[in-house]
Amino acid sequence: MRRSLILGVGSALPERVMTNEDISKIVDTTDDWIVERTGIRQRHIARDGETTRSLGAAAARAALAHAGVDASEVDLVIVATSTPDRTFPATATQIQSDLGITRGAAFDVQAVCSGFVYALTTADALMRAGQSDCALVIGSETFSRILDWNDRGTCVLFGDGAGAVVLKAGEGKGTTSDRGILASRIRADGRYADKLYVDGGPSTTGTVGHLRMEGREVFKHAVTNISSVMEETIAASGLKPSDIDWFVPHQANRRILEGTAKKLGISEDKIVITLDRHGNTSAASVPLALDAAWKDGRIKPGQLVLMEAMGGGFTWGAVLARL
């Protein structure tokens, strides 16, 4: 069986760090209020000149170096983002150019916070079908550009950054002991689009708009949707929740992370959490967390890693891989 092997990871974060104390000088909030409700202590904010494209390209270069793969081998670039540099062309084509890649395909995936899971699932499907032999899957966001800095319910949550993985086609036996992506499931329900959205767009307002969210409604659906798709993904692989070595979730809210893990019986010491340092970086959060845990030695080759996310749309999904 043809498998998509994750050979390397990389990340990039803006230099500027904004703490909760910094935000308390902008809106009526406190460090205690933010930490108690979200678990976030700081986030990175892009300066002028730092863009979704530049952060994504930096993360991609780091992932290629970690994998020991030359950019000339890459024949597919997928960028998950809701904050592209331009309406078009796709940010993926711009990063493809920055890396000197001139073959294969490049396109963006827009599924908000679920974007990286959607992109990874898409790359795996193309790789299994023989359409790609080596892919870069990138999650890159500059959410600070679409925040309303007068809305304390949203501006305290998000940050900027990028993460990337290198996938390469390999052969497996079709068993749970194979390396690579073993199973994935992606879902959506557009009935809840008005619970988390941006109030602008080219064909409506002609403006970028700002992020709007009904936090309680999002939280209410998050644990149920995420735990359900995680169960489906694990079952599809023929494994059990107890087999999981590491849980790498979308970094939205610490209560959601812990509630989802508890529902599946995954112990808290198996959860990779970067929320306190990065905030919610949307499509970049899962690869950023994966990179942090791989680089600090927690995640080791051969271990089973379960990744999940939920975002505006609603969209949600999960990917199970043996690294």
Secondary structure, 3 states (H helix, E strand, C coil): CEEEEEEEEEEECCCCEEEHHHHHCCCCCCHHHHHHHHCCCEEECCCCCCCHHHHHHHHHHHHHHHHCCCHHHCCEEEEECCCCCCCCCCHHHHHHHHCCCCCCEEEEECCHHHHHHHHHHHHHHHHHCCCCCEEEEEEEEEHHHHCCCCCHHHHCCECEEEEEEEEEEEECCCCCCCCEEEEEEEEECHHHHHHEEECCECCCCCECCCEEECHHHHHHHHHHHHHHHHHHHHHHHCCCHHHCCEEEECCCCHHHHHHHHHHHCCCHHHECCCHHHHCECHHHHHHHHHHHHHHCCCCCCCCEEEEEEEECCCEEEEEEEEC
